[in-house]
Amino acid sequence: MHSPAFLPTSPTLRWKSGLLLCALLGTEHAAYAQGPATDSSPSSQSVNPQPAAAQPANQQAIAENLFDRARELMKSEDYGEACAAFAESERLDPALGTLLNLAVCHERQGKLASAWVEFRAAASQARHENQTDRATYADEKAATLEPQVPKLTLDIAERARAQGDLQIILDDAVLGRPAWDSPIPLDPGPHHLSARAKGYQAWQMEFALQSGELARAIDVPELQEEPHLQPKPIPARPPQDRPTQGVSTTQWVGIGLTGAGVVGLGAMTYFGLTALSHKKARDDYCDAQNLCSSRGVTLDERARNAATAANITGAVGVGLLGAGVTVLLLTPSARNSPGSVQAAVRETGSQHELWLSGTF
């Protein structure tokens, strides 16, 4: 185990520790550091060291090496590297002497808040180990540093305090609510402060405490609600191809064919009635053996011609009507609904029939 400057162990190590203490603290504490103490001295009578928890040998060796390196760095006033070495040595193999050396190093480095915390911890540990002199020394150092330690005061808005699970985070450490209203010791240098709560936008800021700055107050505002996510508007569908409200060319063709078919059917009716009229008049000029006078023959010929015209115009009219209806039905409507139509004209004797079939 390494031999920290303040830890009395064997007479030889205690003298070695005294040399380091003189180097670190100067002559004002030299009398306290020197040793070994005689059996009649108060120091030796009050010391009742407790056995330390066993550490792996290699871990202790690393800690001892770091401790020695930190002492050399302290001599060259490289406090940044020295404090880091003391801290790692303390982590690997905790010892009261190492903790006190780390506190002195941080004091020299200007990190008064860290030094103050470490002196207080060392005083508590020394009392626990019945090392009164060390406890007294650490208490005095902590009391001397306390008024010099920079302190941060937070002024948290009342509405922010009521915002559910509000968390205040200082340098990655979450501050409990009791700490919100108490001055917070801080080392000089850069710091990060943030506040967050579920359903609210996080607030954060960077700030730096200057060396010699004893107090800093920061207002923590009310957090703003997270913006509600608006549903993404659905883009308007492009207009589908639909017929205009007017009549398309194809529809006009269908209407024309349908109209022509109706005219053809009308002509068929006219010629049919004319044929019936001539046939009836012909009967007046013909006997029962169908022997007709010249007038009867003329009327019979006219009746036959009218009947032929009726058949022709009827067939054409039905065809045109069927074609027109088919075109109209197959032209895309406003609904763009598909359809299929089949049309056929059937002749049965002297009659003509229009047949339509399909889906609509």
RAGIWO-V829062 format. One line per field, one symbol per residue. psi: psi as a letter, one per 40 degrees, with the letter a starting at -180 (. if undefined). Layout:
# RAGIWO-V829062
psi = ???
This chain:
# RAGIWO-V829062
psi = iigidehhbiddddddddddddddeaededdddiaiiideiddddehghihihhiidddddddddddddddddddefgddddddddddddddghidddddddddddddeegdddddddddddddddddefgdddddddddddddddeehihhhhghiddddegbfhhhhhfehhhiddedeihhhiiiaiihhiiiiheihiiiihihhihehdihhhhhihiiihhhhhhhhhihhihihiiidahidddddddddddddddddddddddddddddddddddeeiadefhiiddddddddddddddddddddddddddddddddddddehhadefhiihhhiihhhgbeihhhhhiai.
